[in-house]
Every structure is written in structure tokens, then in C-alpha cells.
């Protein structure tokens, strides 16, 4: 089964960036509303590799027909809301199994 991955929200914490982060040339390029399709639980081309590490197990489970994570956490049992692990500019991704 295929799984749609949609970037719903992106935020930044400039105070934390100023205090702790070294200057970097290329930060996250994910844009709100951007989406990808995972086919057979594989990482879609163009998806941030760091974000994939966090969501991979959920995408793989959804692609195998599993769901209802954490005993009813999501209204749609075949979905999940996952955030990437960038503490300076986290992105929230909505994962949903496609029919």
C-alpha cells in the first residue's frame, strides 16, 4: 500500500538558533503543503533523509496495513503525525495510508 507524506507545519526557533547553532548554508528546504508518496514503504525521492529516519517505521507499518498506533492516538487509525528531529526548525508531517 502507498502512504502519502504531507508537510503540514514548519516552524523555527530563532532564539535557539542564535544561541546554539553554528551558521549553516543550507537549512531544511521542506515547504508547508509539500507532499510525497511512499511506495511499498520505501523512502520517496526528495524527502529529507533525517525526517525519513524518524518516520520510517510508521510509513512501513502503514504500507503493510497496520495502524491504530498507541491505542487510538489518531482520529484516522491509518495515519500518524510525526515531527522531524531538527530542534531548530521542526516540520510536522502527516502520514496517511492511501486506499
C-alpha positions as CSV (number, residue, x, y, z in Angstrom):
1,X,0.0,0.0,0.0
2,X,1.1,3.5,-0.6
3,X,1.5,6.2,2.0
4,X,1.2,9.9,1.5
5,X,3.5,12.1,3.5
6,X,2.5,15.8,3.8
7,X,4.4,18.6,5.4
8,X,1.7,20.4,7.4
9,X,3.6,22.8,9.5
10,X,7.1,24.2,9.7
11,X,8.4,26.4,12.5
12,X,11.7,27.9,13.5
13,X,13.2,28.9,16.9
14,X,15.5,31.8,16.1
15,X,16.4,32.3,19.8
16,X,17.7,28.7,20.0
17,X,19.4,29.0,16.6
18,X,21.2,32.2,17.7
19,X,22.3,30.7,21.0
20,X,23.3,27.1,19.9
21,X,23.6,26.6,16.2
22,X,26.6,27.2,14.1
23,X,25.8,29.2,10.9
24,X,24.9,26.8,8.1
25,X,24.5,27.5,4.4
26,X,21.5,25.2,3.6
27,X,18.8,24.6,6.1
28,X,15.7,22.5,5.6
29,X,14.1,23.1,2.2
30,X,10.7,21.5,3.1
31,X,7.7,23.7,2.3
32,X,4.4,23.5,4.1
33,X,1.9,21.6,1.8
34,X,4.7,19.7,0.1
35,X,3.9,16.0,-0.2
36,X,5.5,12.7,-1.3
37,X,4.2,9.2,-1.9
38,X,6.0,6.3,-0.4
39,X,5.5,3.2,-2.5
40,X,5.8,-0.1,-0.6
41,X,7.2,1.5,2.5
42,X,10.2,3.0,0.7
43,X,11.7,6.5,1.2
44,X,10.3,8.8,-1.5
45,X,12.8,10.6,-3.7
46,X,13.4,14.2,-2.4
47,X,12.3,13.6,1.1
48,X,14.7,14.8,3.8
49,X,16.8,11.8,4.9
50,X,16.8,13.0,8.5
51,X,13.0,13.2,8.5
52,X,12.8,9.7,7.0
53,X,14.8,8.2,9.9
54,X,12.1,9.5,12.3
55,X,9.0,8.4,10.2
56,X,10.3,5.2,8.5
57,X,8.8,2.7,11.0
58,X,5.4,4.4,10.8
59,X,5.4,4.5,7.0
60,X,6.5,0.9,6.7
61,X,3.8,-0.2,9.2
62,X,1.1,1.8,7.3
63,X,2.2,0.3,4.0
64,X,1.7,-3.2,5.4
65,X,-1.9,-2.4,6.5
66,X,-1.1,-1.7,10.2
67,X,-2.4,1.3,12.1
68,X,-4.1,2.3,15.3
69,X,-0.8,3.4,16.8
70,X,-0.8,4.0,20.5
71,X,-4.4,2.7,21.0
72,X,-6.4,5.3,19.1
73,X,-4.0,8.2,19.1
74,X,-5.2,9.4,15.7
75,X,-8.8,10.0,14.5
76,X,-7.9,8.2,11.3
77,X,-6.4,4.9,12.6
78,X,-4.4,4.5,9.4
79,X,-2.4,7.8,9.9
80,X,0.2,9.3,12.1
81,X,1.6,12.8,12.9
82,X,5.3,12.8,13.0
83,X,7.8,15.6,13.5
84,X,11.4,15.6,12.2
85,X,14.2,15.7,14.7
86,X,15.5,19.2,13.8
87,X,15.2,21.0,17.1
88,X,15.8,24.4,15.5
89,X,13.3,24.2,12.6
90,X,11.0,21.2,13.1
91,X,8.5,20.1,10.5
92,X,5.3,18.2,11.3
93,X,4.4,15.5,8.8
94,X,1.0,13.9,8.3
95,X,1.3,10.3,7.2
96,X,-1.8,8.6,5.7
97,X,-2.3,5.2,4.1
98,X,-3.9,5.6,0.7
99,X,-6.7,3.3,-0.4
